[in-house]
Every structure is written in structure tokens, then in C-alpha cells.
Amino acid sequence: MASGDLLLPGQPITTTHDAAPGEGTYAREGYVMSSLIGRRSSGQERQAQVQGTQLPLALPQTGSTVIGRVTRVNPRQANVSILVVDGLPCGGIQGTAVGAYSNRAAGEGIDGSDFQGIVRAQDVRSTEKDSVVLVDCFRPGDIVRATVISLGDARSYYLSTAHNDLGVVHATTCGPTRYGWAPAQHVLQPISWCEMADPVTGHVERRKCAKPDWLHA
């Protein structure tokens, strides 16, 4: 991770072996995680800290491009907590922290309902919609880019990833824990439109990838 990179809530920063959690971070399953949208700041030696950003807020609208974290996946839909709207933190996210034992992503309200999105099976891709298997497209913890196609129901926006540049943009190998998932040490890299691989172990997982930069076809 490059110095100065923007961090999202729940994003791994380092291991607890290398640094202790400080302001704006928490520890989980051997990793120090960001609890804010912000950037890593200098602090005490061997302590990871994140300084929250102070940016204008935005609300999702039809046609907006959003970045969100997948929270749940079932055969019909993937639930997404919306973090960023058209490049800006969405309303409700500013100053929101994810606690060490909270399953609530930034952007969600106290009741877990604010700024939620749903990617339905028919909205994952533009072709072969009837054969979509959602667990082969998204996993909890994935960071996805999507567009808002409608305001949906009272609880969620309807999102679509049915375009080449939409889909998973950041993922790690996930394993079951008492918290539901745990980040792997290595970030998965896209190797095709529908697969990502661990660059160290070679382990391959299926995803609906946003267009890899190197793929021109």
C-alpha cells in the first residue's frame, strides 16, 4: 500500500505483528484495519493511525457511480454498503467509524439501513443474465464499483454492474471466522473478466471483475 493512499473503513493496513492499532484503526484477526475514510498518518513508532478526511458529502442519485463494500450475498442479490458517490463520501459516512466488533459498514446508519444498495442477479452483467451465480461474482468484503439504476425501495438503492468497467475493484481471499470473514495477506489481482488470483499462492477465485487496466479485448 502506497503512502498517502485513501483508505476505506474495514480495509487492512498492516498486521498486529508489525504495528499496534492507534487512532482511527482497530485490530481484528491479526490485522490492523482502518475505521475511517482517510489516510494513514504518522504517529508513535510501531503504531498505525488513520486521519479522517473532511470532504463534501454526496447522496446517491440515479446514474451515480458508487463504490461500496459487499456485506451479504444470497442466490438472488448482493447487499452493498455504499461508501463513495461520484468520488465523494456519501452522506452519513463522514466521521463514521467501524468498531472492532461492529458488522456495520461506514455509510450505514445506526439501524444498518442508510445508504444500502442491492445488486440483483439480473443486474450483474448485460449478457447471459439467467445463468448468473452470485457467489461466483461477489464475496462479502469485496469493494465494488457500480451505478445506481433506481432508488429502489425504502431501504436500498438498486445498483448495476452490467458494464465492462463495473464490478469488483478490490478483493482479498476470504475465510470463515466468528466475524464472518477475514482478510488475507495478499490482495487478489484480476486475471480475466471473471477470475482473480492470489499473486503469491496462485489461488484463483471467481468474481465479476471491473475491467482490468491491461485487458483491451
GUKOLBA-978959 format. One line per 10 residues: number of its first residue (from 1); for each residue x, y, z of N, C-alpha, C. Coordinates in Angstrom, 1 decimal. Example, Ala and Ser with C-alpha at 12.3 -4.5 7.8 and 13.67 -1.06 7.14 Angstrom:
BEGIN
1> 13.2 -5.7 7.8 12.3 -4.5 7.8 13.2 -3.3 7.8  12.8 -2.2 7.1 13.7 -1.1 7.1 12.9 0.0 7.9
This chain:
BEGIN
1> 0.8 -1.2 0.0 0.0 0.0 0.0 0.9 1.2 0.0  0.7 2.1 -1.0 1.5 3.3 -1.1 1.1 4.3 0.0  2.1 5.1 0.5 1.9 6.1 1.5 1.0 7.2 0.9  0.0 7.6 1.6 -1.0 8.6 1.2 -2.2 8.1 0.5  -2.3 6.7 0.2 -3.4 6.2 -0.4 -4.7 6.4 0.4  -5.8 6.6 -0.2 -7.1 6.8 0.5 -7.5 5.4 1.1  -7.8 5.3 2.3 -8.3 4.1 3.0 -9.8 4.1 3.2  -10.4 3.0 3.1 -11.8 2.8 3.4 -12.0 2.1 4.7  -13.1 2.3 5.4 -13.4 1.5 6.6 -13.4 0.0 6.4  -12.7 -0.7 7.3 -12.6 -2.1 7.2 -11.4 -2.6 6.3
11> -10.7 -1.6 5.7 -9.5 -2.0 4.8 -8.3 -2.3 5.7  -7.7 -3.5 5.4 -6.5 -3.8 6.2 -5.3 -2.9 5.9  -4.6 -2.5 6.9 -3.4 -1.6 6.8 -2.1 -2.3 7.0  -2.1 -3.1 8.0 -0.9 -3.9 8.3 -1.3 -5.0 9.3  -0.3 -5.8 9.8 -0.6 -6.8 10.7 -0.3 -6.3 12.1  -1.0 -6.9 13.1 -0.7 -6.5 14.5 0.7 -6.9 15.0  1.4 -7.8 14.2 2.8 -8.1 14.5 3.7 -6.9 14.2  3.3 -6.2 13.1 4.1 -5.1 12.7 3.8 -3.7 13.4  2.5 -3.6 13.8 2.1 -2.3 14.4 0.9 -2.5 15.3  0.8 -1.7 16.3 -0.4 -1.7 17.1 -1.4 -0.7 16.6
21> -2.7 -1.0 16.8 -3.8 -0.1 16.4 -3.7 1.2 17.2  -3.9 2.3 16.5 -3.9 3.6 17.1 -5.2 4.4 16.7  -5.2 5.7 16.7 -6.4 6.5 16.4 -6.8 6.2 15.0  -8.1 6.0 14.8 -8.7 5.7 13.5 -8.6 4.3 13.0  -8.1 3.4 13.9 -7.9 2.0 13.5 -8.4 1.1 14.6  -8.5 -0.2 14.3 -8.8 -1.3 15.2 -8.2 -2.6 14.8  -8.1 -3.5 15.7 -7.5 -4.8 15.4 -8.6 -5.9 15.3  -8.3 -6.7 14.3 -9.2 -7.9 14.1 -8.5 -9.0 13.4  -8.5 -10.2 14.0 -8.0 -11.4 13.4 -6.5 -11.2 13.0  -5.7 -10.5 13.8 -4.3 -10.3 13.5 -4.0 -9.2 12.5
31> -5.0 -8.4 12.1 -4.8 -7.3 11.2 -5.2 -6.0 11.9  -4.5 -4.9 11.5 -4.9 -3.6 11.9 -5.8 -3.0 10.7  -7.0 -2.6 11.0 -7.9 -2.2 10.0 -8.3 -0.7 10.2  -8.5 0.0 9.1 -9.0 1.4 9.1 -10.4 1.4 9.6  -10.8 2.4 10.5 -12.2 2.5 10.9 -12.8 3.8 10.3  -12.0 4.5 9.4 -12.4 5.8 8.8 -12.1 5.8 7.3  -12.8 6.7 6.6 -12.3 7.1 5.3 -11.2 8.2 5.6  -10.0 7.9 5.2 -8.9 8.8 5.4 -7.6 8.3 4.9  -6.5 8.8 5.4 -5.2 8.4 5.0 -4.3 8.1 6.3  -3.4 7.2 6.1 -2.5 6.8 7.2 -1.7 8.0 7.6
41> -1.6 8.2 8.9 -0.9 9.4 9.4 0.3 8.9 10.3  1.3 9.8 10.4 2.4 9.4 11.3 2.0 9.6 12.7  2.5 8.6 13.6 2.2 8.7 15.0 3.3 8.1 15.8  3.0 7.4 16.8 4.0 6.8 17.6 4.6 5.7 16.8  5.9 5.3 17.1 6.6 4.3 16.5 5.8 3.0 16.7  5.7 2.2 15.6 5.1 0.9 15.6 3.6 1.0 16.0  3.0 2.1 15.6 1.5 2.3 15.8 0.9 2.8 14.5  -0.2 2.2 14.1 -0.9 2.6 12.8 -2.0 3.5 13.2  -2.0 4.7 12.5 -3.1 5.7 12.7 -3.7 6.1 11.4  -4.9 6.5 11.4 -5.6 7.0 10.2 -6.2 8.3 10.5
51> -5.9 9.3 9.7 -6.5 10.6 9.9 -7.7 10.7 8.9  -8.9 11.0 9.5 -10.1 11.0 8.6 -10.1 12.2 7.7  -10.8 12.1 6.6 -10.9 13.2 5.6 -12.0 14.1 6.0  -12.0 15.3 5.5 -13.1 16.3 5.7 -13.5 16.7 4.3  -14.3 15.9 3.6 -14.7 16.2 2.3 -16.2 16.5 2.2  -16.6 17.2 1.1 -18.1 17.4 0.9 -18.8 16.0 0.8  -20.1 16.0 1.2 -20.8 14.8 1.2 -21.7 14.8 0.0  -22.1 13.6 -0.4 -23.0 13.4 -1.6 -24.0 12.3 -1.2  -25.1 12.4 -1.9 -26.2 11.4 -1.8 -26.3 10.7 -3.1  -26.6 9.3 -3.1 -26.7 8.6 -4.3 -27.9 9.1 -5.1
61> -27.8 9.2 -6.4 -28.9 9.5 -7.3 -28.8 8.6 -8.5  -30.0 8.5 -9.2 -30.0 7.6 -10.3 -28.9 8.1 -11.3  -28.1 7.2 -11.8 -27.0 7.5 -12.7 -25.7 7.7 -12.0  -25.7 7.8 -10.6 -24.4 8.0 -9.9 -23.5 6.7 -10.0  -22.2 7.0 -10.0 -21.3 5.9 -9.9 -20.9 5.8 -8.4  -21.0 4.6 -7.8 -20.8 4.4 -6.4 -19.7 3.4 -6.2  -19.0 3.5 -5.1 -18.1 2.5 -4.6 -18.7 2.0 -3.2  -18.7 0.7 -3.1 -19.3 0.1 -1.9 -18.7 -1.2 -1.5  -19.0 -1.6 -0.3 -18.5 -2.9 0.2 -19.6 -3.9 0.3  -19.4 -5.1 -0.2 -20.3 -6.2 -0.2 -20.5 -6.7 1.2
71> -21.7 -6.7 1.7 -21.9 -7.2 3.1 -22.5 -8.6 3.2  -23.4 -8.9 2.2 -24.1 -10.2 2.2 -24.3 -10.6 0.7  -24.3 -11.9 0.5 -24.6 -12.5 -0.8 -25.6 -13.6 -0.6  -26.6 -13.6 -1.4 -27.5 -14.8 -1.5 -27.8 -15.1 -2.9  -28.6 -16.2 -3.2 -28.8 -16.5 -4.6 -29.5 -15.4 -5.5  -30.2 -14.5 -4.8 -31.0 -13.5 -5.6 -30.3 -12.2 -5.7  -29.4 -11.8 -4.7 -28.9 -10.5 -4.7 -27.7 -10.4 -3.8  -26.9 -9.3 -4.1 -25.7 -9.0 -3.2 -26.0 -7.6 -2.5  -25.9 -7.6 -1.2 -26.1 -6.3 -0.5 -24.8 -5.6 -0.4  -24.9 -4.3 -0.6 -23.7 -3.4 -0.7 -23.9 -2.2 0.2
81> -22.9 -1.9 1.1 -22.9 -0.7 1.8 -22.2 0.4 1.0  -22.9 1.5 0.6 -22.4 2.5 -0.2 -21.5 3.4 0.5  -20.2 3.5 0.1 -19.2 4.3 0.8 -18.9 5.7 0.1  -18.9 5.6 -1.3 -18.5 6.8 -2.0 -19.4 7.0 -3.2  -19.8 8.2 -3.5 -20.8 8.5 -4.6 -20.1 9.6 -5.5  -19.9 9.2 -6.7 -19.2 10.1 -7.7 -18.0 10.7 -7.1  -17.2 9.9 -6.5 -15.9 10.4 -6.0 -15.9 11.0 -4.6  -17.1 11.2 -4.0 -17.2 11.9 -2.7 -17.8 10.9 -1.7  -17.4 11.0 -0.4 -18.1 10.2 0.6 -19.6 10.6 0.7  -20.4 9.5 0.8 -21.8 9.8 0.8 -22.3 10.3 2.2
91> -23.4 10.9 2.2 -24.0 11.5 3.4 -24.2 10.4 4.5  -23.8 10.7 5.7 -23.9 9.7 6.8 -22.6 9.0 7.0  -21.6 9.1 6.0 -20.4 8.4 6.2 -19.3 9.2 7.0  -19.5 10.6 6.9 -18.4 11.4 7.5 -18.3 11.2 9.0  -17.2 10.9 9.4 -16.9 10.7 10.8 -17.4 9.4 11.4  -18.0 8.5 10.5 -18.5 7.2 10.9 -17.3 6.3 11.1  -17.2 5.6 12.2 -16.2 4.6 12.4 -16.8 3.3 12.5  -16.0 2.3 12.1 -16.4 0.9 12.2 -15.7 0.3 13.4  -16.4 0.0 14.5 -15.8 -0.5 15.7 -15.3 -1.9 15.5  -14.5 -2.4 16.4 -13.8 -3.6 16.3 -14.8 -4.8 16.3
101> -16.0 -4.7 16.9 -16.9 -5.8 16.9 -18.2 -5.4 16.2  -18.1 -4.3 15.4 -19.3 -3.9 14.6 -19.3 -4.6 13.3  -20.5 -5.0 12.8 -20.6 -5.5 11.5 -21.3 -4.5 10.6  -21.2 -3.2 11.0 -21.8 -2.1 10.3 -20.8 -1.4 9.5  -21.0 -1.3 8.2 -20.0 -0.6 7.3 -20.3 0.9 7.4  -19.3 1.7 7.1 -19.5 3.1 7.0 -20.5 3.4 5.9  -21.3 4.4 6.2 -22.4 4.7 5.3 -23.7 4.2 5.7  -23.7 3.2 6.6 -24.9 2.6 7.2 -25.3 3.4 8.4  -26.5 3.6 8.7 -27.0 4.2 9.9 -26.9 3.3 11.1  -27.4 3.8 12.2 -27.4 3.0 13.4 -28.1 1.7 13.2
111> -29.2 1.8 12.5 -30.0 0.6 12.3 -29.6 -0.2 11.1  -28.5 0.2 10.5 -27.9 -0.6 9.4 -28.6 -0.4 8.1  -29.5 0.6 8.0 -30.3 0.7 6.8 -29.9 1.9 5.8  -29.1 2.9 6.3 -28.8 4.0 5.5 -27.8 3.7 4.4  -28.1 4.2 3.1 -27.2 4.1 2.0 -26.8 2.6 1.7  -27.8 1.8 1.7 -27.6 0.4 1.3 -28.0 0.3 -0.2  -27.2 -0.6 -0.9 -27.5 -0.9 -2.3 -27.7 -2.4 -2.5  -28.4 -2.8 -3.5 -28.7 -4.2 -3.9 -28.3 -4.3 -5.3  -27.4 -5.3 -5.6 -27.2 -5.8 -7.0 -28.0 -7.1 -7.2  -29.0 -7.0 -7.9 -29.8 -8.2 -8.2 -29.2 -9.0 -9.3
121> -29.5 -10.3 -9.3 -28.8 -11.2 -10.2 -29.0 -10.8 -11.6  -30.1 -10.2 -12.0 -30.3 -9.8 -13.4 -29.5 -8.5 -13.7  -29.0 -7.8 -12.7 -28.2 -6.6 -13.0 -26.7 -6.7 -12.8  -26.2 -8.0 -12.7 -24.8 -8.2 -12.6 -24.1 -8.0 -13.9  -24.6 -8.5 -15.0 -24.0 -8.3 -16.3 -25.0 -8.2 -17.4  -24.6 -7.8 -18.6 -25.6 -7.5 -19.6 -25.9 -8.7 -20.5  -25.2 -9.8 -20.4 -25.4 -11.0 -21.2 -25.6 -12.2 -20.2  -26.3 -13.2 -20.7 -26.5 -14.5 -20.0 -27.0 -14.2 -18.6  -27.9 -13.3 -18.5 -28.4 -13.0 -17.1 -29.0 -14.1 -16.4  -29.6 -15.1 -17.1 -30.3 -16.2 -16.5 -29.4 -17.2 -15.8
131> -28.1 -17.1 -16.2 -27.1 -18.1 -15.7 -26.2 -17.5 -14.6  -26.5 -16.3 -14.1 -25.6 -15.7 -13.1 -25.7 -16.4 -11.8  -24.5 -16.7 -11.3 -24.4 -17.3 -9.9 -23.7 -16.3 -9.1  -24.4 -15.7 -8.2 -23.9 -14.5 -7.4 -22.7 -14.8 -6.6  -22.6 -16.0 -6.0 -21.4 -16.3 -5.2 -20.1 -16.4 -6.1  -20.3 -16.5 -7.4 -19.2 -16.5 -8.3 -18.9 -15.1 -8.8  -19.6 -14.1 -8.4 -19.4 -12.8 -8.8 -19.0 -11.8 -7.7  -19.5 -12.1 -6.5 -19.1 -11.2 -5.3 -19.0 -12.1 -4.1  -18.2 -11.6 -3.2 -18.0 -12.2 -1.8 -18.1 -11.1 -0.8  -18.6 -11.4 0.4 -18.5 -10.4 1.5 -17.1 -9.8 1.7
141> -17.1 -8.5 1.8 -15.8 -7.8 2.0 -15.2 -7.2 0.7  -15.7 -7.7 -0.5 -15.3 -7.1 -1.8 -15.7 -5.6 -1.9  -14.8 -4.9 -2.5 -15.1 -3.5 -2.8 -15.5 -3.4 -4.3  -16.7 -2.9 -4.6 -17.2 -2.9 -5.9 -17.5 -1.5 -6.4  -17.4 -1.3 -7.8 -17.9 -0.1 -8.4 -19.2 -0.5 -9.2  -20.2 0.4 -9.0 -21.5 0.1 -9.6 -22.2 1.4 -10.0  -23.3 1.4 -10.7 -24.1 2.6 -11.0 -25.4 2.4 -10.3  -26.0 3.5 -9.9 -27.4 3.5 -9.4 -28.4 3.5 -10.5  -29.2 2.5 -10.6 -30.1 2.4 -11.7 -31.5 2.9 -11.3  -31.8 2.8 -10.0 -33.1 3.4 -9.5 -33.0 3.5 -8.0
151> -33.9 4.3 -7.4 -33.9 4.5 -6.0 -34.4 3.3 -5.2  -34.9 2.3 -5.9 -35.3 1.0 -5.3 -36.4 1.2 -4.3  -36.3 0.5 -3.2 -37.4 0.5 -2.2 -37.0 1.5 -1.1  -37.7 1.4 0.0 -37.5 2.3 1.1 -36.1 2.1 1.8  -35.5 0.9 1.6 -34.3 0.6 2.3 -33.1 0.6 1.5  -33.2 0.3 0.2 -32.0 0.1 -0.6 -32.1 0.7 -2.0  -31.0 1.2 -2.5 -30.9 1.6 -3.9 -30.6 0.4 -4.8  -31.1 0.3 -6.0 -30.8 -0.7 -6.9 -29.6 -0.3 -7.7  -28.6 -1.2 -7.7 -27.3 -1.0 -8.4 -27.1 -2.0 -9.5  -26.3 -1.6 -10.5 -25.9 -2.4 -11.6 -24.4 -2.5 -11.8
161> -23.9 -3.6 -12.1 -22.5 -3.8 -12.5 -22.4 -4.3 -14.0  -23.5 -4.1 -14.7 -23.6 -4.6 -16.1 -22.9 -3.7 -17.1  -21.7 -3.5 -16.9 -20.8 -2.7 -17.8 -19.4 -3.2 -17.6  -18.6 -3.1 -18.6 -17.2 -3.6 -18.5 -16.4 -3.0 -17.4  -16.6 -1.7 -17.1 -15.8 -1.0 -16.1 -16.4 -1.1 -14.7  -17.4 -1.9 -14.5 -18.1 -2.0 -13.2 -17.9 -3.4 -12.7  -17.9 -3.5 -11.4 -17.7 -4.8 -10.8 -16.7 -4.7 -9.6  -16.1 -5.8 -9.3 -15.1 -5.9 -8.2 -13.9 -5.1 -8.5  -13.4 -4.2 -7.7 -12.2 -3.5 -7.9 -11.1 -3.8 -6.8  -11.6 -4.4 -5.7 -10.6 -4.8 -4.7 -11.2 -6.0 -3.9
171> -10.3 -7.0 -3.8 -10.8 -8.2 -3.1 -9.6 -8.9 -2.4  -9.9 -9.6 -1.3 -8.9 -10.5 -0.7 -9.5 -11.8 -0.6  -8.7 -12.8 -0.4 -9.2 -14.2 -0.2 -9.9 -14.2 1.2  -11.1 -14.7 1.2 -11.9 -14.6 2.4 -12.0 -16.0 3.1  -11.9 -16.1 4.4 -12.1 -17.3 5.1 -13.0 -17.1 6.2  -13.8 -18.2 6.6 -14.8 -18.1 7.7 -14.1 -17.8 9.0  -14.7 -16.9 9.8 -14.3 -16.6 11.2 -15.5 -16.3 12.0  -15.4 -16.1 13.3 -16.6 -15.8 14.1 -17.1 -14.4 13.7  -16.4 -13.6 12.9 -16.9 -12.3 12.5 -17.5 -12.4 11.1  -17.4 -13.6 10.5 -18.0 -13.7 9.1 -16.9 -13.8 8.0
181> -15.8 -13.1 8.1 -14.8 -13.1 7.1 -13.5 -12.6 7.7  -12.4 -12.9 7.0 -11.1 -12.4 7.5 -10.3 -12.1 6.3  -9.5 -11.0 6.3 -8.7 -10.6 5.1 -7.5 -11.5 5.0  -7.2 -11.8 3.8 -5.9 -12.5 3.5 -4.8 -11.5 3.5  -3.6 -12.1 3.4 -2.4 -11.2 3.4 -2.2 -10.6 2.1  -2.7 -11.2 1.0 -2.4 -10.7 -0.3 -3.7 -10.3 -1.0  -3.6 -9.2 -1.7 -4.8 -8.7 -2.5 -4.9 -9.4 -3.8  -6.1 -9.9 -4.1 -6.3 -10.6 -5.4 -6.1 -9.7 -6.6  -5.6 -10.2 -7.6 -5.4 -9.5 -8.9 -6.2 -10.1 -10.0  -6.9 -9.2 -10.8 -7.7 -9.8 -11.9 -6.9 -10.4 -13.0
191> -7.3 -11.6 -13.4 -6.6 -12.3 -14.5 -7.5 -12.5 -15.7  -8.8 -12.2 -15.6 -9.7 -12.2 -16.7 -11.0 -11.4 -16.2  -12.0 -11.4 -17.1 -13.2 -10.7 -16.7 -13.9 -11.4 -15.5  -13.6 -12.6 -15.3 -14.4 -13.4 -14.3 -13.6 -14.1 -13.2  -12.3 -13.8 -13.2 -11.4 -14.5 -12.2 -10.4 -13.5 -11.6  -10.0 -13.8 -10.4 -9.0 -13.1 -9.7 -8.1 -14.1 -9.0  -6.8 -13.8 -8.9 -5.8 -14.7 -8.4 -4.9 -14.1 -7.3  -4.5 -14.9 -6.3 -3.5 -14.5 -5.4 -2.2 -14.5 -6.1  -1.5 -13.4 -6.1 -0.2 -13.3 -6.9 0.9 -14.1 -6.3  0.7 -14.5 -5.0 1.8 -15.3 -4.3 1.5 -16.8 -4.4
201> 0.3 -17.2 -4.0 0.0 -18.6 -3.9 -0.6 -19.2 -5.2  -1.1 -18.3 -6.1 -1.7 -18.7 -7.3 -3.2 -19.1 -7.2  -3.7 -19.1 -5.9 -5.1 -19.4 -5.7 -6.0 -18.5 -6.5  -7.0 -19.2 -7.2 -7.9 -18.4 -8.1 -9.3 -18.4 -7.6  -10.0 -17.3 -7.6 -11.4 -17.2 -7.2 -12.2 -16.5 -8.3  -13.4 -16.8 -8.4 -14.3 -16.2 -9.4 -14.9 -14.9 -8.9  -14.9 -13.9 -9.8 -15.5 -12.6 -9.5 -16.0 -12.0 -10.8  -17.0 -11.0 -10.6 -17.3 -10.2 -11.7 -16.4 -9.0 -11.7  -15.3 -9.0 -12.4 -14.3 -8.0 -12.3 -14.6 -6.8 -13.1  -14.3 -5.6 -12.5 -14.3 -4.4 -13.3 -13.1 -4.5 -14.3
211> -13.2 -3.9 -15.4 -12.3 -4.2 -16.5 -10.9 -3.9 -16.0  -10.0 -5.0 -16.1 -8.6 -4.8 -15.7 -7.9 -3.8 -16.7  -7.0 -3.0 -16.2 -6.4 -2.0 -17.0 -5.6 -2.6 -18.2  -5.1 -3.8 -18.0 -4.3 -4.4 -19.1 -5.2 -5.1 -20.2  -6.5 -5.3 -19.9 -7.3 -6.0 -20.8 -8.0 -5.1 -21.8  -7.6 -5.2 -23.1 -8.2 -4.3 -24.1 -9.2 -5.0 -25.0  -9.4 -6.3 -24.8 -10.4 -7.0 -25.7 -11.8 -6.7 -25.2
